[in-house]
């Protein structure tokens, strides 16, 4: 929050969190059919500004988002050439999963664990206000089937609050 503004945000108590500010919610803990819902913590909006675009991208497309733009370059680059994720796609740890544009920043979020896409919430790409207004509700991004799962690999609510206080 470089502008000195103060923003309140909430943290859902029934989720776990990653260091990249994703929330993780276990939907079905059956080993064979385990599914996990992923979304963006309200901290992103509070820290970086209102979310104006959410792009669920394929891992191989991350190079176009890593190019630093100079002041004279066009900041309105086109995301239409990005290949979207689709159901059944596989993600490995650290594959680009979500690109978020806020009023102030572009944020790249990688997959927190190896997984297979079970369902995408395309509504967040069409209407990023869902993430701004209902981050822990209708603003979720995807449901995945993890290949590796350990509940201890993510922060609980209290650990996430402590982490936020440190950054």
PyMOL commands that set and color helices and strands:
alter all, ss='L'
color gray80, all
select helices_A, chain A and resi 42-48+59-65+123-126+129-133+151-153+157-166
alter helices_A, ss='H'
color red, helices_A
select strands_A, chain A and resi 16-17+22-28+35-40+51-56+90-91+96-102+106-110+115-120+142-146
alter strands_A, ss='S'
color yellow, strands_A
deselect
rebuild
show_as cartoon
